[in-house]
Amino acid sequence: MVPSLFLAHGSPLLAIQENEYARFLTSLGAQYTPKAIVIFTAHWEKETLTVSYHNDVYETIYDFYGFPEEMYKIKYPAKGSTAVADDVIARFAANGIAVQKDPARGLDHGSWVLLRRMYPNADIPVVQISVHPFLPPEDQFKIGQALQGLGAEDILVIGSGVTVHNLRIIKWDQTEPEPWAVEFDDWLIEQFAADNRDALNHYDTQAPHARLAVPRPEHFVPLFLAAGAADPSAKPQIIHRSYELGTLSYLSLAF
């Protein structure tokens, strides 16, 4: 059995940087050897939930600009799995969630940067799923809940995003996190520890500094998707917490 994970994907430079978080991801991958990975990525937005659907090697998508040339030469040649995708699609349909297939889209950096660190051999099948940022948190939980039980089948569900993600106010030379970013993450941790679903559903009005931390929700909703996919008896655990550039959180949780 494997847990459901929310992992921060941070800067694309994580693919080539050697830092505390990169080392954590390597050690995390060594803990689990799933038979497949299902990943919700903040960098694939669709109004209708969309699931990658093929058995071929994914194209590596470079959905970023202005980075070192070596970033654009990286390949992560994981394969898809129509068998796992069919299972995922059936679970969504059984829960009344509209879903569609995409046989062509590659892996964006919200997926391959993390997975390259965790599973550098790219030998585990991957099914990538889109997000709809503007559904309310309770609906995001329900989407995740449709995938409950995958962990018991050794299929790793990952929500790839960031809790504090405001690129307009990053501090390029700052090594210590901004106090407001820490306070926002502290609040999230407290609500998950207390299983305070009502507060989490209204994080935008109840969490301190919510507008600063989450100016747009596409990176935030994978947290709810991962939490929903967890075994109902699971207790959330902080598996990593660090910050970069003053305002970029690498808070990661297991459910």
Disulfide bonds with the S-S distance in Angstrom:
none
